[in-house]
C-alpha cells in the first residue's frame, strides 16, 4: 500500500519558490521524494509545479498566508473534498 504524498513548500530570501513531496510505500517503507524550483515569487504570479517522478503538474499562486491552486489564468480552483480557499 502506498500512502498519499505529503507536500512541502517554501520560499527562499532571494524569492525562489520550492515545492516538494515525500511518499512512503507502507509495504517496504521505501520513500520517494522530489523537490523542484517553481520559479521566483511575485504577488499573484501563477507558478507551474511539475513533479517528474510523481507525474503530477499543478498551478499555484500564493500570498504571505495561503497557497491557492489555480487554473492557467490564475483563477482559484475549488477542489472537491477541500474547503474553499476563499473562506477564512
Beta strands, then each sheet from edge to edge (+ up, - down):
strand 1: 6-11
strand 2: 16-24
strand 3: 31-40
strand 4: 47-51
strand 5: 56-62
strand 6: 67-70
sheet 1: 1+ 2- 3+
sheet 2: 4+ 5- 6+
end
